[in-house]
Amino acid sequence: MEDSGITLDDAMQHLQVWLDADAAVATGQQFTVSSPTGGRTLTRADAATIQSNIKYWQLRVRRLRNGGIGIRRVIPL
């Protein structure tokens, strides 16, 4: 994984934003994701996008907690 300068704290904050979006959209509300380059309002129709981003940030958090290395279980033959 390339070093993108994202810290564990950054990744956890991004993950929380997407978890909040999921909770808001699940109850029928809209949710606005803000960024320095603009924002985006999400609705239930964006549920797949929200879930995709949750999975992405969960993976980033997990990798950063493990020192930036994705650990896979290998079973020798």
Gaussian input, Z-matrix of N, CA and C with variables (Angstrom, degrees):
# hf/3-21g

backbone

0 1
 N
 C     1     B1
 C     2     B2     1     A1
 N     3     B3     2     A2     1     D1
 C     4     B4     3     A3     2     D2
 C     5     B5     4     A4     3     D3
 N     6     B6     5     A5     4     D4
 C     7     B7     6     A6     5     D5
 C     8     B8     7     A7     6     D6
 N     9     B9     8     A8     7     D7
 C    10    B10     9     A9     8     D8
 C    11    B11    10    A10     9     D9
 N    12    B12    11    A11    10    D10
 C    13    B13    12    A12    11    D11
 C    14    B14    13    A13    12    D12
 N    15    B15    14    A14    13    D13
 C    16    B16    15    A15    14    D14
 C    17    B17    16    A16    15    D15
 N    18    B18    17    A17    16    D16
 C    19    B19    18    A18    17    D17
 C    20    B20    19    A19    18    D18
 N    21    B21    20    A20    19    D19
 C    22    B22    21    A21    20    D20
 C    23    B23    22    A22    21    D21
 N    24    B24    23    A23    22    D22
 C    25    B25    24    A24    23    D23
 C    26    B26    25    A25    24    D24
 N    27    B27    26    A26    25    D25
 C    28    B28    27    A27    26    D26
 C    29    B29    28    A28    27    D27
 N    30    B30    29    A29    28    D28
 C    31    B31    30    A30    29    D29
 C    32    B32    31    A31    30    D30
 N    33    B33    32    A32    31    D31
 C    34    B34    33    A33    32    D32
 C    35    B35    34    A34    33    D33
 N    36    B36    35    A35    34    D34
 C    37    B37    36    A36    35    D35
 C    38    B38    37    A37    36    D36
 N    39    B39    38    A38    37    D37
 C    40    B40    39    A39    38    D38
 C    41    B41    40    A40    39    D39
 N    42    B42    41    A41    40    D40
 C    43    B43    42    A42    41    D41
 C    44    B44    43    A43    42    D42
 N    45    B45    44    A44    43    D43
 C    46    B46    45    A45    44    D44
 C    47    B47    46    A46    45    D45
 N    48    B48    47    A47    46    D46
 C    49    B49    48    A48    47    D47
 C    50    B50    49    A49    48    D48
 N    51    B51    50    A50    49    D49
 C    52    B52    51    A51    50    D50
 C    53    B53    52    A52    51    D51
 N    54    B54    53    A53    52    D52
 C    55    B55    54    A54    53    D53
 C    56    B56    55    A55    54    D54
 N    57    B57    56    A56    55    D55
 C    58    B58    57    A57    56    D56
 C    59    B59    58    A58    57    D57
 N    60    B60    59    A59    58    D58
 C    61    B61    60    A60    59    D59
 C    62    B62    61    A61    60    D60
 N    63    B63    62    A62    61    D61
 C    64    B64    63    A63    62    D62
 C    65    B65    64    A64    63    D63
 N    66    B66    65    A65    64    D64
 C    67    B67    66    A66    65    D65
 C    68    B68    67    A67    66    D66
 N    69    B69    68    A68    67    D67
 C    70    B70    69    A69    68    D68
 C    71    B71    70    A70    69    D69
 N    72    B72    71    A71    70    D70
 C    73    B73    72    A72    71    D71
 C    74    B74    73    A73    72    D72
 N    75    B75    74    A74    73    D73
 C    76    B76    75    A75    74    D74
 C    77    B77    76    A76    75    D75
 N    78    B78    77    A77    76    D76
 C    79    B79    78    A78    77    D77
 C    80    B80    79    A79    78    D78
 N    81    B81    80    A80    79    D79
 C    82    B82    81    A81    80    D80
 C    83    B83    82    A82    81    D81
 N    84    B84    83    A83    82    D82
 C    85    B85    84    A84    83    D83
 C    86    B86    85    A85    84    D84
 N    87    B87    86    A86    85    D85
 C    88    B88    87    A87    86    D86
 C    89    B89    88    A88    87    D87
 N    90    B90    89    A89    88    D88
 C    91    B91    90    A90    89    D89
 C    92    B92    91    A91    90    D90
 N    93    B93    92    A92    91    D91
 C    94    B94    93    A93    92    D92
 C    95    B95    94    A94    93    D93
 N    96    B96    95    A95    94    D94
 C    97    B97    96    A96    95    D95
 C    98    B98    97    A97    96    D96
 N    99    B99    98    A98    97    D97
 C   100   B100    99    A99    98    D98
 C   101   B101   100   A100    99    D99
 N   102   B102   101   A101   100   D100
 C   103   B103   102   A102   101   D101
 C   104   B104   103   A103   102   D102
 N   105   B105   104   A104   103   D103
 C   106   B106   105   A105   104   D104
 C   107   B107   106   A106   105   D105
 N   108   B108   107   A107   106   D106
 C   109   B109   108   A108   107   D107
 C   110   B110   109   A109   108   D108
 N   111   B111   110   A110   109   D109
 C   112   B112   111   A111   110   D110
 C   113   B113   112   A112   111   D111
 N   114   B114   113   A113   112   D112
 C   115   B115   114   A114   113   D113
 C   116   B116   115   A115   114   D114
 N   117   B117   116   A116   115   D115
 C   118   B118   117   A117   116   D116
 C   119   B119   118   A118   117   D117
 N   120   B120   119   A119   118   D118
 C   121   B121   120   A120   119   D119
 C   122   B122   121   A121   120   D120
 N   123   B123   122   A122   121   D121
 C   124   B124   123   A123   122   D122
 C   125   B125   124   A124   123   D123
 N   126   B126   125   A125   124   D124
 C   127   B127   126   A126   125   D125
 C   128   B128   127   A127   126   D126
 N   129   B129   128   A128   127   D127
 C   130   B130   129   A129   128   D128
 C   131   B131   130   A130   129   D129
 N   132   B132   131   A131   130   D130
 C   133   B133   132   A132   131   D131
 C   134   B134   133   A133   132   D132
 N   135   B135   134   A134   133   D133
 C   136   B136   135   A135   134   D134
 C   137   B137   136   A136   135   D135
 N   138   B138   137   A137   136   D136
 C   139   B139   138   A138   137   D137
 C   140   B140   139   A139   138   D138
 N   141   B141   140   A140   139   D139
 C   142   B142   141   A141   140   D140
 C   143   B143   142   A142   141   D141
 N   144   B144   143   A143   142   D142
 C   145   B145   144   A144   143   D143
 C   146   B146   145   A145   144   D144
 N   147   B147   146   A146   145   D145
 C   148   B148   147   A147   146   D146
 C   149   B149   148   A148   147   D147
 N   150   B150   149   A149   148   D148
 C   151   B151   150   A150   149   D149
 C   152   B152   151   A151   150   D150
 N   153   B153   152   A152   151   D151
 C   154   B154   153   A153   152   D152
 C   155   B155   154   A154   153   D153
 N   156   B156   155   A155   154   D154
 C   157   B157   156   A156   155   D155
 C   158   B158   157   A157   156   D156
 N   159   B159   158   A158   157   D157
 C   160   B160   159   A159   158   D158
 C   161   B161   160   A160   159   D159
 N   162   B162   161   A161   160   D160
 C   163   B163   162   A162   161   D161
 C   164   B164   163   A163   162   D162
 N   165   B165   164   A164   163   D163
 C   166   B166   165   A165   164   D164
 C   167   B167   166   A166   165   D165
 N   168   B168   167   A167   166   D166
 C   169   B169   168   A168   167   D167
 C   170   B170   169   A169   168   D168
 N   171   B171   170   A170   169   D169
 C   172   B172   171   A171   170   D170
 C   173   B173   172   A172   171   D171
 N   174   B174   173   A173   172   D172
 C   175   B175   174   A174   173   D173
 C   176   B176   175   A175   174   D174
 N   177   B177   176   A176   175   D175
 C   178   B178   177   A177   176   D176
 C   179   B179   178   A178   177   D177
 N   180   B180   179   A179   178   D178
 C   181   B181   180   A180   179   D179
 C   182   B182   181   A181   180   D180
 N   183   B183   182   A182   181   D181
 C   184   B184   183   A183   182   D182
 C   185   B185   184   A184   183   D183
 N   186   B186   185   A185   184   D184
 C   187   B187   186   A186   185   D185
 C   188   B188   187   A187   186   D186
 N   189   B189   188   A188   187   D187
 C   190   B190   189   A189   188   D188
 C   191   B191   190   A190   189   D189
 N   192   B192   191   A191   190   D190
 C   193   B193   192   A192   191   D191
 C   194   B194   193   A193   192   D192
 N   195   B195   194   A194   193   D193
 C   196   B196   195   A195   194   D194
 C   197   B197   196   A196   195   D195
 N   198   B198   197   A197   196   D196
 C   199   B199   198   A198   197   D197
 C   200   B200   199   A199   198   D198
 N   201   B201   200   A200   199   D199
 C   202   B202   201   A201   200   D200
 C   203   B203   202   A202   201   D201
 N   204   B204   203   A203   202   D202
 C   205   B205   204   A204   203   D203
 C   206   B206   205   A205   204   D204
 N   207   B207   206   A206   205   D205
 C   208   B208   207   A207   206   D206
 C   209   B209   208   A208   207   D207
 N   210   B210   209   A209   208   D208
 C   211   B211   210   A210   209   D209
 C   212   B212   211   A211   210   D210
 N   213   B213   212   A212   211   D211
 C   214   B214   213   A213   212   D212
 C   215   B215   214   A214   213   D213
 N   216   B216   215   A215   214   D214
 C   217   B217   216   A216   215   D215
 C   218   B218   217   A217   216   D216
 N   219   B219   218   A218   217   D217
 C   220   B220   219   A219   218   D218
 C   221   B221   220   A220   219   D219
 N   222   B222   221   A221   220   D220
 C   223   B223   222   A222   221   D221
 C   224   B224   223   A223   222   D222
 N   225   B225   224   A224   223   D223
 C   226   B226   225   A225   224   D224
 C   227   B227   226   A226   225   D225
 N   228   B228   227   A227   226   D226
 C   229   B229   228   A228   227   D227
 C   230   B230   229   A229   228   D228

   B1=1.4459
   B2=1.5223
   B3=1.3207
   B4=1.4566
   B5=1.5165
   B6=1.3297
   B7=1.4567
   B8=1.5151
   B9=1.3047
   B10=1.4591
   B11=1.5176
   B12=1.3228
   B13=1.4570
   B14=1.5147
   B15=1.3102
   B16=1.4643
   B17=1.5226
   B18=1.3198
   B19=1.4607
   B20=1.5288
   B21=1.3097
   B22=1.4666
   B23=1.5204
   B24=1.3305
   B25=1.4738
   B26=1.5220
   B27=1.3417
   B28=1.4707
   B29=1.5251
   B30=1.3165
   B31=1.4672
   B32=1.5228
   B33=1.3310
   B34=1.4655
   B35=1.5311
   B36=1.3259
   B37=1.4624
   B38=1.5262
   B39=1.3259
   B40=1.4641
   B41=1.5335
   B42=1.3200
   B43=1.4635
   B44=1.5231
   B45=1.3263
   B46=1.4635
   B47=1.5207
   B48=1.3337
   B49=1.4702
   B50=1.5281
   B51=1.3272
   B52=1.4640
   B53=1.5216
   B54=1.3245
   B55=1.4688
   B56=1.5303
   B57=1.3299
   B58=1.4672
   B59=1.5251
   B60=1.3292
   B61=1.4606
   B62=1.5231
   B63=1.3243
   B64=1.4614
   B65=1.5223
   B66=1.3267
   B67=1.4641
   B68=1.5263
   B69=1.3280
   B70=1.4678
   B71=1.5138
   B72=1.3120
   B73=1.4630
   B74=1.5336
   B75=1.3286
   B76=1.4654
   B77=1.5217
   B78=1.3317
   B79=1.4586
   B80=1.5271
   B81=1.3253
   B82=1.4566
   B83=1.5080
   B84=1.3014
   B85=1.4513
   B86=1.5292
   B87=1.3148
   B88=1.4542
   B89=1.5200
   B90=1.3134
   B91=1.4600
   B92=1.5100
   B93=1.3148
   B94=1.4530
   B95=1.5137
   B96=1.3357
   B97=1.4566
   B98=1.5157
   B99=1.3278
   B100=1.4630
   B101=1.5130
   B102=1.3103
   B103=1.4597
   B104=1.5169
   B105=1.3248
   B106=1.4653
   B107=1.5288
   B108=1.3190
   B109=1.4611
   B110=1.5251
   B111=1.3191
   B112=1.4608
   B113=1.5047
   B114=1.2945
   B115=1.4482
   B116=1.5083
   B117=1.3127
   B118=1.4610
   B119=1.5181
   B120=1.3308
   B121=1.4522
   B122=1.5236
   B123=1.3314
   B124=1.4576
   B125=1.5188
   B126=1.3191
   B127=1.4567
   B128=1.5273
   B129=1.3212
   B130=1.4666
   B131=1.5180
   B132=1.3229
   B133=1.4592
   B134=1.5253
   B135=1.3246
   B136=1.4574
   B137=1.5289
   B138=1.3127
   B139=1.4635
   B140=1.5287
   B141=1.3152
   B142=1.4665
   B143=1.5269
   B144=1.3178
   B145=1.4628
   B146=1.5222
   B147=1.3178
   B148=1.4652
   B149=1.5250
   B150=1.3277
   B151=1.4617
   B152=1.5282
   B153=1.3074
   B154=1.4591
   B155=1.5251
   B156=1.3236
   B157=1.4567
   B158=1.5204
   B159=1.3254
   B160=1.4669
   B161=1.5264
   B162=1.3258
   B163=1.4675
   B164=1.5239
   B165=1.3388
   B166=1.4643
   B167=1.5285
   B168=1.3386
   B169=1.4642
   B170=1.5214
   B171=1.3340
   B172=1.4630
   B173=1.5268
   B174=1.3236
   B175=1.4603
   B176=1.5271
   B177=1.3340
   B178=1.4699
   B179=1.5308
   B180=1.3400
   B181=1.4659
   B182=1.5237
   B183=1.3256
   B184=1.4699
   B185=1.5326
   B186=1.3323
   B187=1.4694
   B188=1.5246
   B189=1.3196
   B190=1.4622
   B191=1.5233
   B192=1.3154
   B193=1.4672
   B194=1.5252
   B195=1.3276
   B196=1.4662
   B197=1.5253
   B198=1.3135
   B199=1.4503
   B200=1.5118
   B201=1.3303
   B202=1.4584
   B203=1.5148
   B204=1.3106
   B205=1.4591
   B206=1.5242
   B207=1.3208
   B208=1.4525
   B209=1.5219
   B210=1.2998
   B211=1.4592
   B212=1.5138
   B213=1.3222
   B214=1.4589
   B215=1.5122
   B216=1.2781
   B217=1.4487
   B218=1.5183
   B219=1.3088
   B220=1.4541
   B221=1.5216
   B222=1.3179
   B223=1.4641
   B224=1.5194
   B225=1.3326
   B226=1.4668
   B227=1.5233
   B228=1.3154
   B229=1.4639
   B230=1.5026
   A1=108.41
   A2=117.24
   A3=120.92
   A4=110.83
   A5=114.46
   A6=120.00
   A7=107.77
   A8=116.67
   A9=120.94
   A10=111.79
   A11=117.49
   A12=121.07
   A13=113.54
   A14=117.83
   A15=121.17
   A16=108.59
   A17=115.33
   A18=120.74
   A19=109.95
   A20=115.36
   A21=120.30
   A22=110.16
   A23=116.91
   A24=119.91
   A25=111.39
   A26=116.95
   A27=120.60
   A28=110.53
   A29=115.68
   A30=120.86
   A31=110.95
   A32=116.72
   A33=120.18
   A34=110.82
   A35=117.67
   A36=120.85
   A37=110.82
   A38=117.10
   A39=120.54
   A40=110.54
   A41=116.09
   A42=120.08
   A43=110.34
   A44=117.50
   A45=120.67
   A46=111.75
   A47=117.11
   A48=120.68
   A49=109.69
   A50=116.50
   A51=119.59
   A52=112.04
   A53=118.16
   A54=120.30
   A55=110.04
   A56=117.16
   A57=120.92
   A58=110.71
   A59=116.43
   A60=120.77
   A61=110.23
   A62=116.52
   A63=121.15
   A64=110.83
   A65=117.11
   A66=121.09
   A67=111.25
   A68=117.51
   A69=120.87
   A70=111.13
   A71=116.58
   A72=120.65
   A73=110.53
   A74=117.17
   A75=120.70
   A76=111.85
   A77=117.44
   A78=120.77
   A79=112.00
   A80=116.12
   A81=120.49
   A82=114.74
   A83=117.65
   A84=121.01
   A85=110.16
   A86=114.32
   A87=120.44
   A88=107.47
   A89=115.19
   A90=120.15
   A91=107.98
   A92=117.10
   A93=120.84
   A94=109.45
   A95=115.13
   A96=122.46
   A97=106.17
   A98=116.23
   A99=120.88
   A100=110.17
   A101=114.68
   A102=120.75
   A103=107.83
   A104=117.39
   A105=119.89
   A106=113.27
   A107=116.84
   A108=120.07
   A109=112.99
   A110=117.30
   A111=120.49
   A112=111.19
   A113=116.20
   A114=120.95
   A115=110.92
   A116=114.79
   A117=120.39
   A118=107.97
   A119=117.26
   A120=121.47
   A121=108.64
   A122=116.09
   A123=122.15
   A124=110.16
   A125=115.21
   A126=122.29
   A127=108.29
   A128=116.71
   A129=119.64
   A130=112.48
   A131=117.16
   A132=120.28
   A133=111.39
   A134=117.05
   A135=121.85
   A136=112.91
   A137=117.61
   A138=121.07
   A139=111.79
   A140=118.60
   A141=121.48
   A142=110.61
   A143=117.20
   A144=121.39
   A145=110.64
   A146=115.94
   A147=120.66
   A148=110.01
   A149=117.64
   A150=120.96
   A151=111.58
   A152=116.40
   A153=120.58
   A154=111.08
   A155=116.46
   A156=120.38
   A157=111.82
   A158=118.23
   A159=121.04
   A160=109.25
   A161=117.07
   A162=120.53
   A163=110.91
   A164=116.87
   A165=121.53
   A166=110.77
   A167=117.18
   A168=120.14
   A169=111.88
   A170=118.30
   A171=119.67
   A172=109.76
   A173=116.30
   A174=121.13
   A175=110.93
   A176=117.22
   A177=120.68
   A178=110.43
   A179=117.03
   A180=120.54
   A181=109.45
   A182=117.04
   A183=121.11
   A184=110.78
   A185=116.68
   A186=120.05
   A187=111.84
   A188=117.00
   A189=120.04
   A190=111.37
   A191=117.10
   A192=119.99
   A193=111.17
   A194=116.13
   A195=120.76
   A196=111.61
   A197=117.69
   A198=120.95
   A199=113.79
   A200=117.25
   A201=120.63
   A202=114.54
   A203=116.63
   A204=120.27
   A205=108.93
   A206=116.30
   A207=120.34
   A208=108.88
   A209=117.44
   A210=120.98
   A211=109.02
   A212=114.19
   A213=119.98
   A214=108.73
   A215=115.39
   A216=121.08
   A217=108.59
   A218=116.56
   A219=121.48
   A220=108.29
   A221=115.14
   A222=120.50
   A223=107.58
   A224=117.62
   A225=120.42
   A226=111.17
   A227=115.18
   A228=120.82
   A229=111.39
   D1=133.13
   D2=-179.49
   D3=-70.80
   D4=153.74
   D5=177.42
   D6=-84.03
   D7=104.29
   D8=-178.00
   D9=-97.49
   D10=4.92
   D11=-179.77
   D12=78.82
   D13=7.39
   D14=179.23
   D15=-85.48
   D16=124.80
   D17=178.92
   D18=-87.84
   D19=168.83
   D20=176.16
   D21=-59.26
   D22=-42.56
   D23=178.69
   D24=-61.49
   D25=-41.99
   D26=177.38
   D27=-59.51
   D28=-48.23
   D29=-178.16
   D30=-62.18
   D31=-40.78
   D32=179.41
   D33=-66.09
   D34=-37.24
   D35=177.17
   D36=-65.60
   D37=-42.83
   D38=177.46
   D39=-62.57
   D40=-43.98
   D41=178.48
   D42=-58.94
   D43=-43.85
   D44=-179.37
   D45=-62.91
   D46=-37.87
   D47=177.50
   D48=-58.80
   D49=-46.11
   D50=-177.93
   D51=-72.14
   D52=-31.74
   D53=174.37
   D54=-66.79
   D55=-39.28
   D56=176.39
   D57=-64.31
   D58=-40.39
   D59=178.08
   D60=-61.58
   D61=-43.33
   D62=179.62
   D63=-61.18
   D64=-44.32
   D65=179.98
   D66=-64.25
   D67=-42.65
   D68=-179.25
   D69=-66.74
   D70=-45.31
   D71=-177.48
   D72=-68.63
   D73=-33.80
   D74=179.44
   D75=-63.95
   D76=-26.79
   D77=179.64
   D78=-96.71
   D79=13.40
   D80=175.70
   D81=86.58
   D82=7.28
   D83=179.90
   D84=-92.68
   D85=164.71
   D86=171.14
   D87=-92.01
   D88=159.46
   D89=178.30
   D90=-141.36
   D91=135.69
   D92=179.04
   D93=-108.68
   D94=125.11
   D95=175.51
   D96=-97.06
   D97=121.64
   D98=-179.33
   D99=-102.18
   D100=147.59
   D101=174.67
   D102=-147.37
   D103=164.72
   D104=179.64
   D105=-59.98
   D106=-24.15
   D107=-178.18
   D108=-97.93
   D109=3.80
   D110=179.67
   D111=142.23
   D112=-172.73
   D113=-179.47
   D114=-134.31
   D115=174.34
   D116=-179.26
   D117=-150.16
   D118=130.98
   D119=177.10
   D120=-96.47
   D121=128.93
   D122=-177.13
   D123=-110.79
   D124=148.18
   D125=176.12
   D126=-131.39
   D127=-174.94
   D128=179.52
   D129=-56.55
   D130=-30.76
   D131=-179.88
   D132=-63.52
   D133=-18.21
   D134=-179.42
   D135=-95.00
   D136=15.20
   D137=-175.61
   D138=-58.23
   D139=-39.72
   D140=179.91
   D141=-65.54
   D142=-39.71
   D143=177.18
   D144=-63.94
   D145=-43.05
   D146=179.39
   D147=-62.23
   D148=-47.50
   D149=-179.68
   D150=-63.05
   D151=-38.54
   D152=177.67
   D153=-61.98
   D154=-43.02
   D155=179.30
   D156=-69.56
   D157=-34.80
   D158=175.67
   D159=-61.69
   D160=-47.46
   D161=179.68
   D162=-61.13
   D163=-42.78
   D164=179.84
   D165=-59.94
   D166=-49.54
   D167=-176.57
   D168=-73.05
   D169=-30.51
   D170=174.04
   D171=-62.30
   D172=-41.88
   D173=178.67
   D174=-64.60
   D175=-43.55
   D176=178.70
   D177=-61.79
   D178=-44.48
   D179=178.76
   D180=-60.58
   D181=-46.98
   D182=-178.99
   D183=-59.99
   D184=-45.37
   D185=-179.49
   D186=-64.94
   D187=-42.06
   D188=179.52
   D189=-66.13
   D190=-35.39
   D191=176.67
   D192=-66.83
   D193=-28.75
   D194=-179.83
   D195=-93.97
   D196=20.05
   D197=178.04
   D198=81.17
   D199=19.63
   D200=177.67
   D201=87.28
   D202=3.68
   D203=-177.50
   D204=-110.73
   D205=129.79
   D206=173.85
   D207=-77.21
   D208=122.98
   D209=-178.14
   D210=-99.66
   D211=128.39
   D212=177.28
   D213=-122.46
   D214=147.64
   D215=179.03
   D216=-87.34
   D217=126.86
   D218=-179.53
   D219=-117.67
   D220=130.42
   D221=178.04
   D222=-110.38
   D223=114.37
   D224=-178.93
   D225=-66.72
   D226=148.29
   D227=178.47
   D228=-87.42

